[in-house]
Amino acid sequence: MEQVLAIPELREHILSFVRGFRDLQTAYNVCTDWRATMRHIMRARGLQPWPVLSSACDEHGHIVPRLRADFSAWTSNALVIPSCILVFVSCLNHNEAASLHFLEALRDQLGVYRAKLLLCSGQGMFHPGQTLSIRQENDDAYAIALQVIPESEDIGVHPFWTPRDDLLAHDLTPDLLNSIMFGERDTYPDPKAVMFITRNRFEEACTMAAALKTQLPDIALAGGISMISCGNLESCGPHLFGVAFSGPHIKALSLISERGLHDSRELLQALAATEGPRMRVCMATLVCCLGRFREQQEAQETEQKLLERAFPGVQSIGYFSGGEIGFSEDEVLHVHTRPGEYTLLHALHQDTTVFFLVGFERR
């Protein structure tokens, strides 16, 4: 068997049958040859739509018994190694310490040793399978939706957070923005997309988004205000969080709908016609104003369904927010700025839905 695994082609064929977060991670860490093979396998899988899951947790972050079998099957049959997992939770009413315990318990169940977890708690959610929910006071479990961003040489994923509350007073130069997103380093990657998550640092998030849009007009930006709490394993609490995507072949789009479902249908159809042939969508996320929940609930076709119809093959998730971050191409704001310069007022929206798509250029 050892001689068989020494042959690269046979080793790749055999390792292609490995499934599950834990086993994939174990295979990745066996030796240098296995790691190279697993990287090649993960690179191919990273071009496919990225995994999503909907489940429910108790207040301690443990999957509820009635869904444990489905959750276990999902984690045991996963085909990718997670680099980062976005966790959307329906109205997690916890303090910083409780949020940290929640994430730690969830990470233990996922069996993810290297991946970052980024938590956002909204009032309601879009689940995989085109269903949506809003948390009621008497609910005995928290609904969760997970978006896995896979480990791949083609995907640069950079979770970031900053506890600073003085961003409004700073000139957000490219160096400062890069240091926030990527940390201090000699060279910085070229960000193609950024999603923001925040609670009471919303002005700072909008200011940062506006600075990025001014400096990088083609960047895709989206985000929203978390209703209760957000955080990750390194830092929980009232900070500015986000995740940046980079990579030479990464392609990302963001689109904001301001006039309801009819507007969304036309915008998504136009976007699919122009960008669909050029983009392989791997991740699709919605950030929707909580005020639109009833419209979504009563509609025959939700914005989630319209999104998945426009870009077939990808499952989307999202959450309902208390304010949205996005940029409208057609909106004219009475803001005293130079052409091509954006302020937080351009980024700040209410009663809108922001669509955020990440994938790859078709080659």
C-alpha positions as CSV (number, residue, x, y, z in Angstrom):
1,M,0.0,0.0,0.0
2,E,2.9,2.4,0.8
3,Q,4.3,1.8,-2.7
4,V,0.9,2.5,-4.3
5,L,0.6,5.8,-2.4
6,A,4.0,6.8,-3.6
7,I,2.6,7.0,-7.2
8,P,1.2,10.5,-7.5
9,E,-1.7,9.6,-9.9
10,L,-2.8,6.7,-7.7
11,R,-2.4,8.7,-4.5
12,E,-4.7,11.4,-5.9
13,H,-7.3,8.9,-7.0
14,I,-7.4,7.3,-3.6
15,L,-7.4,10.6,-1.6
16,S,-10.2,11.9,-3.8
17,F,-12.5,9.5,-1.9
18,V,-11.7,11.1,1.5
19,R,-14.7,12.9,2.9
20,G,-15.5,15.1,6.0
21,F,-13.9,18.0,7.6
22,R,-11.9,15.9,10.1
23,D,-10.6,13.3,7.6
24,L,-9.7,15.8,5.0
25,Q,-7.8,17.8,7.5
26,T,-6.0,14.7,8.7
27,A,-5.1,13.7,5.1
28,Y,-3.8,17.2,4.5
29,N,-1.4,17.0,7.4
30,V,0.1,13.5,6.9
31,C,3.2,14.5,4.9
32,T,4.5,16.9,2.3
33,D,3.4,14.6,-0.6
34,W,-0.1,14.2,0.7
35,R,-0.4,17.9,1.3
36,A,0.6,18.7,-2.3
37,T,-2.0,16.1,-3.5
38,M,-4.7,17.5,-1.3
39,R,-4.0,21.0,-2.4
40,H,-4.5,19.9,-6.0
41,I,-7.8,18.2,-5.1
42,M,-9.0,21.2,-3.1
43,R,-8.1,23.6,-5.9
44,A,-10.5,21.7,-8.3
45,R,-13.3,21.5,-5.7
46,G,-12.9,25.2,-4.8
47,L,-14.2,26.1,-8.3
48,Q,-17.5,24.4,-7.5
49,P,-20.4,26.1,-5.5
50,W,-19.3,26.4,-1.9
51,P,-21.2,24.3,0.7
52,V,-24.0,25.8,2.8
53,L,-26.0,24.3,5.6
54,S,-29.1,25.3,7.7
55,S,-29.5,23.9,11.2
56,A,-30.5,25.0,14.8
57,C,-28.5,25.4,18.0
58,D,-29.4,25.8,21.6
59,E,-28.1,28.8,23.5
60,H,-24.8,27.1,24.2
61,G,-24.0,26.5,20.5
62,H,-24.9,22.8,20.5
63,I,-26.9,21.4,17.6
64,V,-30.3,20.5,18.7
65,P,-31.0,16.7,18.9
66,R,-33.6,16.5,16.2
67,L,-31.1,17.9,13.7
68,R,-27.9,16.3,14.9
69,A,-28.0,13.4,12.5
70,D,-28.4,15.8,9.5
71,F,-25.6,18.0,10.8
72,S,-23.3,15.1,11.4
73,A,-23.9,13.7,7.9
74,W,-23.1,17.1,6.4
75,T,-19.8,17.5,8.2
76,S,-18.9,13.9,7.6
77,N,-19.4,14.1,3.9
78,A,-18.0,17.5,3.2
79,L,-15.7,17.6,0.1
80,V,-13.6,20.7,1.1
81,I,-11.4,21.9,3.9
82,P,-12.8,25.1,5.3
83,S,-10.7,28.2,5.3
84,C,-13.4,30.3,6.8
85,I,-17.0,29.7,7.8
86,L,-19.6,32.5,7.9
87,V,-22.1,31.8,10.7
88,F,-25.5,33.6,10.5
89,V,-27.5,33.2,13.7
90,S,-31.1,34.2,14.2
91,C,-31.1,36.8,17.0
92,L,-28.4,35.5,19.3
93,N,-29.0,37.6,22.3
94,H,-25.7,37.1,24.1
95,N,-22.9,39.2,25.6
96,E,-19.2,38.9,24.5
97,A,-18.3,35.9,26.7
98,A,-21.4,34.0,25.6
99,S,-20.7,34.7,22.0
100,L,-17.2,33.3,22.4
101,H,-18.5,30.1,24.1
102,F,-21.1,29.8,21.3
103,L,-18.5,29.8,18.6
104,E,-16.1,27.5,20.5
105,A,-18.9,24.9,20.9
106,L,-19.8,25.2,17.2
107,R,-16.2,24.9,16.1
108,D,-15.9,21.7,18.2
109,Q,-18.9,20.2,16.4
110,L,-17.7,21.2,13.0
111,G,-14.3,19.6,13.6
112,V,-12.6,22.6,12.1
113,Y,-9.1,23.1,13.4
114,R,-7.6,25.7,11.1
115,A,-10.6,27.6,9.8
116,K,-11.8,31.0,11.1
117,L,-15.4,31.3,12.2
118,L,-17.2,34.7,11.7
119,L,-20.5,35.1,13.5
120,C,-23.3,37.5,12.6
121,S,-26.6,37.6,14.4
122,G,-29.6,38.9,12.5
123,Q,-33.3,39.2,13.3
124,G,-34.1,36.6,10.6
125,M,-32.4,34.6,7.9
126,F,-32.6,33.2,4.4
127,H,-31.9,29.5,4.6
128,P,-30.6,27.1,2.0
129,G,-33.5,25.7,0.0
130,Q,-35.2,29.1,-0.4
131,T,-36.9,29.3,3.0
132,L,-36.8,32.1,5.5
133,S,-37.4,32.6,9.1
134,I,-37.6,35.2,11.8
135,R,-36.9,34.4,15.5
136,Q,-39.9,34.5,17.9
137,E,-39.5,35.1,21.6
138,N,-40.7,31.7,22.5
139,D,-38.4,29.8,20.2
140,D,-36.4,27.2,22.0
141,A,-33.5,27.1,19.5
142,Y,-31.5,29.5,17.4
143,A,-31.6,29.0,13.6
144,I,-28.2,29.0,12.0
145,A,-26.9,29.1,8.4
146,L,-23.3,28.3,7.6
147,Q,-21.4,29.3,4.5
148,V,-18.1,27.5,4.0
149,I,-15.3,29.2,2.2
150,P,-12.9,26.4,1.1
151,E,-9.2,26.2,1.4
152,S,-7.7,26.6,-2.0
153,E,-4.6,28.2,-3.6
154,D,-7.0,30.2,-5.8
155,I,-8.9,31.7,-2.9
156,G,-7.5,34.3,-0.6
157,V,-9.9,34.7,2.3
158,H,-9.0,37.2,5.0
159,P,-11.3,37.6,8.1
160,F,-10.6,40.8,9.8
161,W,-11.7,42.8,12.8
162,T,-10.8,46.1,14.4
163,P,-11.9,47.4,17.8
164,R,-11.0,50.9,16.8
165,D,-13.8,53.5,17.1
166,D,-11.8,56.4,15.6
167,L,-11.8,55.4,11.9
168,L,-14.0,58.4,11.1
169,A,-11.2,60.7,12.3
170,H,-8.5,59.1,10.1
171,D,-7.6,59.5,6.5
172,L,-8.2,56.0,5.3
173,T,-5.3,55.6,3.0
174,P,-4.7,52.4,1.0
175,D,-2.0,51.4,3.5
176,L,-4.3,51.8,6.5
177,L,-7.2,50.0,4.8
178,N,-4.8,47.1,3.8
179,S,-3.4,46.9,7.4
180,I,-7.0,46.6,8.8
181,M,-8.0,43.9,6.3
182,F,-4.7,41.9,6.0
183,G,-2.6,42.9,9.0
184,E,0.9,44.3,8.8
185,R,2.9,42.8,6.0
186,D,5.4,43.9,3.3
187,T,3.1,43.4,0.4
188,Y,-0.7,43.3,0.3
189,P,-3.0,41.2,-1.9
190,D,-5.4,43.0,-4.3
191,P,-8.9,42.8,-2.6
192,K,-11.7,41.9,-5.0
193,A,-14.6,41.9,-2.5
194,V,-15.3,42.7,1.1
195,M,-18.3,41.9,3.3
196,F,-18.7,43.9,6.5
197,I,-20.5,42.8,9.7
198,T,-20.9,45.2,12.6
199,R,-23.2,46.2,15.4
200,N,-22.5,49.7,16.8
201,R,-19.6,50.5,14.4
202,F,-21.9,51.0,11.5
203,E,-20.6,54.5,10.6
204,E,-17.1,53.3,10.6
205,A,-18.0,50.3,8.4
206,C,-19.7,52.6,5.9
207,T,-16.7,55.0,6.0
208,M,-14.3,52.2,5.3
209,A,-16.5,50.9,2.5
210,A,-16.7,54.3,0.9
211,A,-12.9,54.7,1.1
212,L,-12.5,51.3,-0.6
213,K,-15.0,52.1,-3.3
214,T,-13.2,55.4,-4.0
215,Q,-9.8,53.8,-4.3
216,L,-11.0,50.6,-6.0
217,P,-14.1,51.4,-8.1
218,D,-14.5,47.8,-9.3
219,I,-14.5,46.2,-5.8
220,A,-17.6,44.4,-4.7
221,L,-18.8,45.6,-1.3
222,A,-21.7,44.5,0.9
223,G,-22.7,44.3,4.5
224,G,-25.2,45.1,7.2
225,I,-25.8,45.9,10.8
226,S,-26.0,42.9,13.0
227,M,-29.0,43.1,15.2
228,I,-27.5,41.7,18.4
229,S,-23.8,40.6,18.3
230,C,-21.0,39.5,16.1
231,G,-17.5,38.2,16.6
232,N,-15.0,35.4,16.1
233,L,-12.8,33.2,18.2
234,E,-10.1,35.9,18.5
235,S,-12.4,38.8,19.4
236,C,-16.0,39.2,20.2
237,G,-18.0,42.3,20.9
238,P,-18.9,45.7,19.5
239,H,-16.2,45.8,16.8
240,L,-16.1,46.1,13.1
241,F,-15.8,42.7,11.4
242,G,-15.5,41.5,7.9
243,V,-14.0,39.2,5.4
244,A,-12.0,40.2,2.3
245,F,-11.5,38.0,-0.8
246,S,-8.5,38.1,-3.0
247,G,-6.9,36.1,-5.8
248,P,-5.9,36.6,-9.4
249,H,-8.9,34.8,-10.8
250,I,-11.5,35.8,-8.1
251,K,-14.4,37.7,-9.6
252,A,-17.1,39.3,-7.3
253,L,-20.2,41.4,-7.8
254,S,-22.4,43.3,-5.5
255,L,-25.8,44.8,-6.4
256,I,-28.3,46.8,-4.4
257,S,-32.1,46.7,-4.9
258,E,-33.9,49.7,-3.6
259,R,-37.5,49.3,-5.0
260,G,-38.7,45.9,-4.0
261,L,-39.1,42.6,-5.7
262,H,-39.9,43.8,-9.2
263,D,-36.7,45.9,-9.1
264,S,-34.7,43.0,-7.9
265,R,-36.0,40.7,-10.7
266,E,-35.0,43.2,-13.4
267,L,-31.6,43.9,-11.9
268,L,-30.7,40.3,-11.4
269,Q,-31.8,39.3,-14.9
270,A,-29.7,42.1,-16.4
271,L,-26.7,41.1,-14.2
272,A,-27.0,37.4,-15.2
273,A,-27.2,38.3,-18.9
274,T,-24.0,40.4,-18.8
275,E,-21.9,38.6,-16.2
276,G,-23.3,35.1,-16.1
277,P,-21.3,33.9,-19.2
278,R,-18.1,35.4,-17.6
279,M,-18.4,34.3,-14.0
280,R,-18.7,31.0,-12.2
281,V,-20.6,31.9,-9.0
282,C,-19.5,29.9,-5.9
283,M,-21.1,32.0,-3.1
284,A,-24.3,34.0,-3.1
285,T,-25.3,36.0,0.0
286,L,-28.2,38.4,0.7
287,V,-28.4,41.2,3.2
288,C,-32.0,42.4,3.4
289,C,-33.7,45.1,5.5
290,L,-35.8,43.6,8.3
291,G,-38.6,45.9,7.0
292,R,-38.8,43.7,3.9
293,F,-39.4,40.5,5.8
294,R,-43.2,40.5,5.3
295,E,-42.9,41.3,1.6
296,Q,-40.5,38.4,1.2
297,Q,-42.7,36.1,3.3
298,E,-45.9,36.8,1.3
299,A,-44.3,36.9,-2.2
300,Q,-44.5,33.9,-4.6
301,E,-40.9,34.5,-5.4
302,T,-38.5,35.8,-2.8
303,E,-35.4,37.7,-3.7
304,Q,-33.5,34.6,-2.8
305,K,-35.4,32.6,-5.3
306,L,-34.8,35.3,-8.0
307,L,-31.1,35.2,-7.2
308,E,-30.8,31.5,-7.5
309,R,-32.8,31.5,-10.7
310,A,-30.5,34.1,-12.2
311,F,-27.4,32.1,-11.3
312,P,-28.4,28.4,-11.3
313,G,-26.4,25.8,-9.4
314,V,-25.5,27.9,-6.3
315,Q,-27.4,27.9,-3.0
316,S,-27.6,31.2,-1.2
317,I,-28.0,32.2,2.4
318,G,-28.4,35.6,4.1
319,Y,-29.8,37.6,7.0
320,F,-32.1,40.5,7.8
321,S,-30.3,43.5,9.0
322,G,-31.0,46.9,10.6
323,G,-29.3,48.8,7.8
324,E,-27.4,47.8,4.7
325,I,-24.0,48.6,3.1
326,G,-23.9,48.8,-0.6
327,F,-23.5,51.2,-3.6
328,S,-26.1,52.1,-6.2
329,E,-24.8,52.8,-9.7
330,D,-27.8,55.0,-10.6
331,E,-28.6,56.8,-7.4
332,V,-27.7,60.5,-7.3
333,L,-27.1,61.7,-3.8
334,H,-26.9,65.3,-2.8
335,V,-23.4,64.9,-1.3
336,H,-20.7,67.4,-1.9
337,T,-18.0,65.1,-3.3
338,R,-15.8,65.0,-6.4
339,P,-16.7,62.6,-9.2
340,G,-15.6,59.1,-8.2
341,E,-15.4,59.9,-4.5
342,Y,-17.7,58.3,-2.1
343,T,-18.7,59.0,1.5
344,L,-20.5,57.0,4.2
345,L,-23.8,58.5,3.0
346,H,-23.3,56.7,-0.4
347,A,-22.8,53.4,1.4
348,L,-25.6,53.7,4.0
349,H,-29.0,52.3,3.0
350,Q,-32.4,51.3,4.5
351,D,-35.2,49.3,3.0
352,T,-32.9,47.7,0.5
353,T,-31.5,44.3,-0.3
354,V,-27.8,43.8,-1.2
355,F,-26.8,40.8,-3.3
356,F,-23.1,39.7,-2.9
357,L,-21.6,37.2,-5.3
358,V,-18.2,35.7,-5.2
359,G,-16.7,33.2,-7.7
360,F,-14.2,32.9,-10.5
361,E,-13.7,34.2,-14.0
362,R,-14.6,31.6,-16.6
363,R,-11.5,30.4,-18.4
